[in-house]
Amino acid sequence: MRRYIRALLLCTVFAVFSGLYVYSKLFNTDASAGGPGARRAFIPQRGTGGRRGSAARAGPQKPHWYNRYIMRQSGHTEGAAGSGVRRGPEPTMHLAVVACGERLEETLTMIKSAVLFSVKLLHLHIFAEDQLHASFVETLESWPDSFRSRFNYTVYSISFPSENAGEWKKLFKPCASQRLFLPLILKDIDSIMYVDSDILFLQPVDGLWEFLSQFSPSQLAAMSPEHEEPRIAWYSRFARHPFYGRTGINSGVMLMNMTRMRSTFFKNDMTRVGLRWEELLMPLLQKYKLNITWGDQDLLNIIFHHNPEFLLEFPCKWNYRPDHCIYGSNCASAEEDGIYVLHGNRGVYHDYKQPAFRAVYEAIKKYSFGSDPVPSLLDPLTEELLKTTHTYCGKSNALFTKRLALSLENINRKAPRGR
């Protein structure tokens, strides 16, 4: 009888201690999570043995691809007040940009325009020279919480295949060809929007992201035509290599389904068999490097010349450049709906050759987060644009504010997201 009593006591003690252990584990887990709204900064070690948490899954797989990784995670709730019911993670849009040389301020202004109007959560993938990393982090972390909570970001070092790094880096402009290697670097990302640093969003970036859902089963990228009129287009008049369509394509705004790009075999004029993306780039450069003027954009034109079924074209209002107004307005979609994305190529944000473009850039750069956008951004911009009517682009000044005015109306309607 005593043996049974002792066994019963031992089982009871064991059950009590087991319960206490499980409770302590659950308590510690909740405490470390910080509850709804907790933010965490995650900076992986450069060594290969460093532990990589779940927060780093969007990052590159090899340590040499990045310099610093920063990510904030925000908890959100929905339902009745005090219900404590957690909402699933909201869909994330991915936006990539490359910044080298004197492009820091320009890139931050582009990011500012994207964040200002975005609806869904945005993840920024910033590829920059190492000396620019601290400035990016410092500026982005200084933005008000109501805007800072709309995006996460990752800062990467510039990196090319080691055997040809020097040749890729000097192609066209420093670091511009980095975009060609995004599918090989961001291996855990399905789709991404790439934009040049001289892009400005005048309406929510979400609209551009939605083009991905319009891809046919064969399409894996989307860009706009280089020009609307073949008689004055650069490629149709001067190109010494194959190019896409009648006027070529412009790669300043580019959507990529990188999962498809990594698995597809591309037709080409070097071999009868299809080549994967990573097998295609260097042979293509070697064959055409004496005949290309616009670097990586020319290589993309050659690729999609041979594979037109892989490309979706979107209208010029999503990539509006000086070429669309410098000789008279020739972008029909912008004339109808206004400019959605402004592309200040040829350095027009920083000189006075196209003052209408510069006026938009300066207005967004000077705008202070949280201030009323109509009197502090739209009204001064409209006034400045009226001073540019002596230029062809300035004569189309209404196009520069038509969509922007609608976008600004929605800024103050946004409820700040969870902290």
N, C-alpha and C positions, 0 to 999 in steps of 0.2 A: 504493500500500500504506500509505504514511504517513497519507494522508487517512482510510483506514478505521480505523487505530489511534487517530488523534485523535478521530474520531467516537465510537468505542467508549469511550474515556476520558471524554469529555464526558457520554455517556449514563450511565456508571457513577457519576460525581460527582453528576449530577442526581438519580439514583435514591436515593443515600445521603442527600442533603439533604432530599429529599421524605419519606423514611422518618422522619428526625429531626423534621421539622415535624409530621407526623401524630402521632408519639409524644408530643411536647410538648403538643399540644392535648388528647390523651386524658388525660395526667397532670394538667393544669390543671383539666379538667372534674371528675375524681375528687376532687381536692383541694378544689375549691370546694363540692362536694356535702357534704363532711364525713363521708362514710360513713354507715353505719347509725346512727340515733339523733341525727343532727345536728339542731340547732334553729336556725331563722332568724326574726328579727323583721322584718317588712315594714311600713314606714310610708310610704304614698304622699304625694307632694307635693300641695299644694292647687291648684297651677296646672294649667291644662288641658293643658299640654305635658308634664307629668310622665310618666315611663315607668311603665307598669303591667305588672308581671310576672305569670306564671301564678298565683302565690299570691293574686292579687287578684281572680281571676275570680268569686269568690262575692260580691264587693263591688258597690256601685252603679256605674252607668256614668257618672254625672256627679259632678264633685268636690264640688258643694255639698250632696250627700246625706250626706256623712260628715265627721267631724272627725278621727278617728284609726282606723287599721286595724292590728290586731296579729294575727299568726297564727304559730303554731308548727307545724312539720312534724316528725313523728317517723318514722324509718325502722324497719321491723320485719323480722325474719327468721323463718323457720320451717323445719321439717325437722330432720335430725340436727344435733347440736351441731357447729359448725365447718363446716357445709356451705356457708354463705354464700349459700344460695338465698333470694332476696327474695320476699316475699309481696306480692300486689297490694294496693292501698289498700283498707282496710276500709270498708264502707258508712258513710256519714255521715248522722246525723240532724240536722235543722235546727230550732232552738228560738228564737223571737223573744219579746222582752219590751220594754215601754216604761216608762221611769222618769223621773218629773218631781217637782219639789218635794222633799218629805221621804221619798221612796220608796227611797233608796239602800240602807239597811240591810235593808229588807223584800225588795228585789229580790235582794240578795246572798244572803239566806237561802233564797229560792226556788231560785237557781242552785245553792246548796250542796246542797239536797235532790235536785236533778236529777242533779248530778255524783256524789253519794254512791252512787246506785243504778244508774246507767247501765251498760249492757253494751257497746253499740256506741259508736263515736266520736261525739261531740256537737259541733256547731258552734252557738255562741250568737250571736245577732244582737241586740245591746243598743242600743236607741234611747233616748238620754238627753239632757237639757239639758247644754250645754257645760261648765258648772261642775262636773258630776258625773263627767266623763270620767276625769280623773286618779285619782279615788278608786276607780273601777271597775278601772282598769288596775293600780294599786298593790295592791289587795286580791287580785285574781285571780292576779297574778304571785307573790304571797307564799304561795300554797297549796302543800303538799308535792308533790314531783314525781310521786309515785305516783298522785295524784289530778289534778294539773295536766295530765298526759299524756293524760287521758281526753277533753279538749275543746280546741277552738280557739275563738276569739271575735273578733267585730268590733264596734266601738263606733261608732255613727252619731250625728250631730246630728239633732235633731227638725226635720222639714221637711214643709211642706204646699205645695200649689199656691199660687204667689205671689199670685194675684189674690184668693184667699179664705182666706189663711193665718190671719188673726185670727179669723175666724168658726169655722174648724175647731178651732183650738187651745182656744177657750173652751167648746166643746160638751161638756156634761156635766162632766167633770173635765179638768184641764190635760193635754193630749197624748193622752188616751184614744183619740181617733179616729185616731191614727197608724196603728192596725192596718188601717184600711180601705185604706190606700195601700201596704201591703206588696207586693201584686202589681205595682204600678207602680214601686216602688223597687228591689226585689230581682229584677230582670228575668232574671238568670241562674240563679235558684233555681227548681227545679221544684215542690217541695212543702215546707211548713213547718208547725210547730206554734206557734201563738201562745198565750201564757198571760198573764194579769194578774200584776202583781207580788205579789199576795197569795195566790198559789198555793203549795202545798207538795206535793211528790211523796212518797208513802209506799210506793211500789214502783217498779221500773224504768220510766223514761220510755219505754223501748223498746216496752212494751205499748201505749202510746198511739199511738206512731208506726205500729204495725202496722195500725191502722184504715185507713190510707191504702191498703193492699193489698186492703181489703174494699170499696172504692168500686166501684159499678157504673159502666158506661161513661158514664152521664149525671151521676153525682155528682161534685161538686167541692169540697165542704166538709163538715165534721162538727162537730156541737155536741150538747150535752145539753139536754133540756127545762128550761125555767125552773122548773117545778114538776111534781110527780107528781099532784097533786089539784086539778082545776079549781075546786072550790068555795072553795079558799083561795088560789088562784094570783093573782098581781098582774095579769097581762095579761087573763085572762078576766073579771076584775072591774072593772078601771079603765082599760084601754087605750083611747085615742081614735084609734087608727090600726090598720091591718091587722097581724096577727101570725101567726106560724107555728103550725100545729096547734091543739091544744086549750088549751095553756098557754103558748105562746111558747117561745123558746129563750134560753139564757144564753150569752153570748159570752166568758166568762172563760177558757174552754178551747176553742180553735178550731183545727181542722185545715183546711189549705187546699191543694188542688192548684192552684197559682197558674198553671201553664201553661194549664189548662182555664179558669180564671177570666179570663185575659187574652184568650182566643179566643172566649168564649161570648157570645151575644146574650141578654140577660135580658128576659123579659116584664115589663111594668110597667103602671101605671095613669095614665101621662102621655102615652103615644103608642102607636099601634097597632103600631109597628115595634119590634123588639128593640133594646136599647142595650147597648153594651159597658160593662165595669165602669167605665172612666174617664169614660164619657159619662153614667153613671147617677147617680153620687153627689151631685153638686151640685144638679141639678134635684130630686132626691128630698129633699134637705135644705131647699131653698127651699119645697117644697110642704108639708112636714110639721113644720117647725121650731117652730111654735106648738103642736103637738099631741104632741110627744115628751118623755118624762121622762128616759129612760135613754140619751140621746144615740145614739152609734154602734150600740149594741145594738138600739135601736128600729129604726134604719135597716136593720140586717141582718134583723130580723124582717119588715119590710115586703118586702124583696127576696125572702126565701124563702117568704113567704106566696104570692107570685105565681109562684114557681119551686120548689115543694116537691120536685120530682123531682131537684133538684140537691143535696139535703141528705141526709146520713146521720146518724141519731141514735145516740149512744152512751149507755150507762146512767149513771145519776146517781152511781154509785160513782166515776166519773172526774171528777166536778165536784160534790163534796159540800159544801153550804153550810149556814149556820144554819137556813135555811128547811126543811131536811130533818129537823130534830130539835127546833126551837124550840117547836113545838106538839104534839110527839110524833113518834116515828120514822115517816117515810113514804118512805124510799128502800129499796125491796125488795132491790135488787142489793147495797147496802152491808150490809144485815142478813144477807145470805147469805154474802158474801165478804169483808166488811170494806171500809174506805174506801181507795181507791187514790190519789185526788187530793183534797186538802183545799183548799177555797176560803174564805178568811177575809174575805169581803166585809163591807161596813158597818163596817170598822175594828175587827173583833172581836179581832184580834191585839194591839191596843194599848189596850183598855179591859177592864173586868171584867164586861161584860154576858154574855159567853159564855166562862167561864173554861176550858172544855174545849178550845176552839180556841186560846186564848192559851197554854195549857200545851204543846200540840204545837209551836207556833211557838217558844216560849222554849227548849224542849228541843233542837230542831234548831239554833237560833241559837247556843246555848252549846256544842254538841258540838265537840270538838277532833278534827280529822282525824287518823286513825291510831290513836286510842285505841280500846279494846275497846268496841264500840257497845252491848253489852247492859248492863253495869254503869254506863256513862257516859251513855247516852241512854234506853234502853228502861226500865230499872228506875226511874230518877227520874221519868220521864214517867208510868209506871203509878201511882206513888205520888201524884203531883200530880192525876191524873185521878180518883182515889178521893175527893179533896177537893171534887169538882165535882158530886157526885150529887144535890145539892139543886136542880140545874137539869135541864130535860128533856134537853138535849144530854149533860149529865154522866151521866145514867142510862144512856145508850147508850155509855159510855166504852169498852166492849170493842171496839166497832167501830173506834175510833181507833187501836188497837194490833194488831188481828188481822192485817192485811196487813203492817204495819210490822215486826212480829216476824219474819215470814217473810223480808222483805227484808233485815233486819239480819243474819240468819243467813248470808247469802251474801257479806257485805262482806269478811270475813276469808278467804274462799275465793278471792277474786280475786287472781291473780298480777299484780304491777305490770307495766304495759306498758313497752315499750322507752323508753329515755331518749334 
